[in-house]
Amino acid sequence: MRPFIGFERKLAVMIGYPSGSEVKARFTNCLTNMLTFYISSPVPGYRNQMMKPMNVRGSIISRQRMQIVKEAIAGDYTHILFVDSDQTFPRDTIHRLLAHDKDVVGCNIATKQIPASPTARKKGGSIGGEPVYTDPDSDRLEAVWRLGCGIMLIRVPVFKKVGLGCFEIRWEPEIQDYRGEDWSMCQAFEAAGYKIWVDHKLSDEVKHVGDYEYDHNVVGQKDLVEAKAILEA
């Protein structure tokens, strides 16, 4: 990419995707399309833009995310786009998230199970909060309490404020289970005064790739589970 010139507003996006030894083929196709679109399509408000895809392989997700953040800070990047390597997404994902001009904005990912659950939560109810559903009538942008990092755009100064230790995997006695690193990260964002936003329109175009592509059409579909049980009986 060409270096920055002049005094135009700076845009430099680190695209970080932690993974094991392999990634999903459909993810690779989406990533290639997104990178090509970003390179060839100017982002409104910026004269020059650059990006760097960064894959960190390993088995400790907290360490992988931390290494991506360290690299972004050292390279003076403006944003980090976390993308998990089992996601599919539109080619203009970066453009659409940047357009919101938020410190933290991402997608509400459907979990890989039937019935699926949304990863976004609002505060209240149980200790885990209440699910935030992505429906056709959802507002395009909504503030949430917790959100998974499957697809999330974060301004780098946010991490300069909260520090590199925000990706803790913690034991929670109340639920007798571990909380993931994204939950701890959201707690750190909240403590530092940052709001977390969900783009529902984009969320509805994202899929979570397993043996089946899970999307919001299967969120809460209890009858599908019952039908599966009947077939397997």
Solvent accessible surface area in square Angstrom, and as a share of the most:
residue,aa,sasa,rsa
1,M,121,0.54
2,R,177,0.65
3,P,102,0.64
4,F,75,0.31
5,I,103,0.52
6,G,63,0.60
7,F,214,0.89
8,E,61,0.28
9,R,136,0.50
10,K,67,0.29
11,L,0,0.00
12,A,1,0.01
13,V,0,0.00
14,M,0,0.00
15,I,0,0.00
16,G,0,0.00
17,Y,35,0.13
18,P,7,0.04
19,S,11,0.07
20,G,37,0.35
21,S,106,0.69
22,E,144,0.64
23,V,58,0.33
24,K,78,0.33
25,A,86,0.66
26,R,116,0.42
27,F,1,0.00
28,T,62,0.36
29,N,91,0.47
30,C,19,0.11
31,L,13,0.06
32,T,73,0.42
33,N,67,0.34
34,M,1,0.00
35,L,28,0.14
36,T,82,0.47
37,F,40,0.17
38,Y,1,0.00
39,I,92,0.47
40,S,80,0.51
41,S,25,0.16
42,P,106,0.67
43,V,6,0.04
44,P,116,0.73
45,G,60,0.58
46,Y,30,0.11
47,R,174,0.64
48,N,14,0.07
49,Q,25,0.11
50,M,48,0.21
51,M,23,0.10
52,K,76,0.32
53,P,55,0.34
54,M,36,0.16
55,N,43,0.22
56,V,17,0.09
57,R,161,0.59
58,G,38,0.36
59,S,114,0.73
60,I,81,0.41
61,I,51,0.26
62,S,21,0.13
63,R,131,0.48
64,Q,9,0.04
65,R,7,0.02
66,M,50,0.22
67,Q,69,0.31
68,I,0,0.00
69,V,0,0.00
70,K,101,0.43
71,E,62,0.28
72,A,0,0.00
73,I,56,0.29
74,A,90,0.70
75,G,44,0.42
76,D,86,0.45
77,Y,23,0.09
78,T,30,0.17
79,H,13,0.06
80,I,0,0.00
81,L,0,0.00
82,F,0,0.00
83,V,1,0.00
84,D,34,0.18
85,S,17,0.11
86,D,29,0.15
87,Q,1,0.00
88,T,16,0.10
89,F,13,0.05
90,P,28,0.18
91,R,145,0.53
92,D,38,0.20
93,T,1,0.00
94,I,1,0.00
95,H,26,0.12
96,R,38,0.14
97,L,0,0.00
98,L,19,0.09
99,A,82,0.64
100,H,33,0.15
101,D,86,0.44
102,K,57,0.24
103,D,49,0.25
104,V,0,0.00
105,V,0,0.00
106,G,0,0.00
107,C,0,0.00
108,N,1,0.00
109,I,5,0.03
110,A,4,0.03
111,T,37,0.22
112,K,87,0.37
113,Q,94,0.42
114,I,64,0.33
115,P,44,0.28
116,A,3,0.02
117,S,35,0.23
118,P,2,0.01
119,T,38,0.22
120,A,0,0.00
121,R,53,0.19
122,K,98,0.41
123,K,140,0.59
124,G,33,0.31
125,G,72,0.69
126,S,79,0.51
127,I,82,0.42
128,G,15,0.14
129,G,9,0.09
130,E,67,0.30
131,P,53,0.34
132,V,8,0.05
133,Y,105,0.40
134,T,8,0.04
135,D,69,0.36
136,P,141,0.89
137,D,126,0.65
138,S,34,0.22
139,D,108,0.56
140,R,126,0.46
141,L,48,0.24
142,E,59,0.27
143,A,46,0.36
144,V,17,0.10
145,W,41,0.14
146,R,8,0.03
147,L,5,0.02
148,G,9,0.08
149,C,2,0.01
150,G,7,0.07
151,I,0,0.00
152,M,0,0.00
153,L,3,0.02
154,I,0,0.00
155,R,59,0.21
156,V,1,0.01
157,P,74,0.47
158,V,1,0.01
159,F,1,0.01
160,K,120,0.51
161,K,128,0.54
162,V,33,0.19
163,G,28,0.27
164,L,67,0.33
165,G,58,0.56
166,C,7,0.04
167,F,7,0.03
168,E,84,0.38
169,I,88,0.44
170,R,86,0.31
171,W,118,0.41
172,E,28,0.13
173,P,82,0.52
174,E,121,0.54
175,I,62,0.31
176,Q,124,0.55
177,D,77,0.40
178,Y,133,0.51
179,R,33,0.12
180,G,32,0.31
181,E,14,0.06
182,D,37,0.19
183,W,37,0.13
184,S,1,0.01
185,M,0,0.00
186,C,0,0.00
187,Q,52,0.23
188,A,24,0.19
189,F,0,0.00
190,E,75,0.34
191,A,94,0.73
192,A,24,0.19
193,G,64,0.62
194,Y,44,0.17
195,K,133,0.56
196,I,5,0.02
197,W,49,0.17
198,V,0,0.00
199,D,0,0.00
200,H,5,0.02
201,K,109,0.46
202,L,0,0.00
203,S,0,0.00
204,D,81,0.42
205,E,69,0.31
206,V,6,0.04
207,K,75,0.32
208,H,29,0.13
209,V,0,0.00
210,G,15,0.15
211,D,158,0.82
212,Y,108,0.41
213,E,46,0.21
214,Y,28,0.11
215,D,21,0.11
216,H,24,0.11
217,N,120,0.61
218,V,8,0.05
219,V,17,0.10
220,G,49,0.48
221,Q,67,0.30
222,K,133,0.56
223,D,87,0.45
224,L,74,0.37
225,V,57,0.33
226,E,84,0.38
227,A,48,0.38
228,K,113,0.48
229,A,58,0.45
230,I,130,0.66
231,L,153,0.76
232,E,119,0.53
233,A,121,0.94
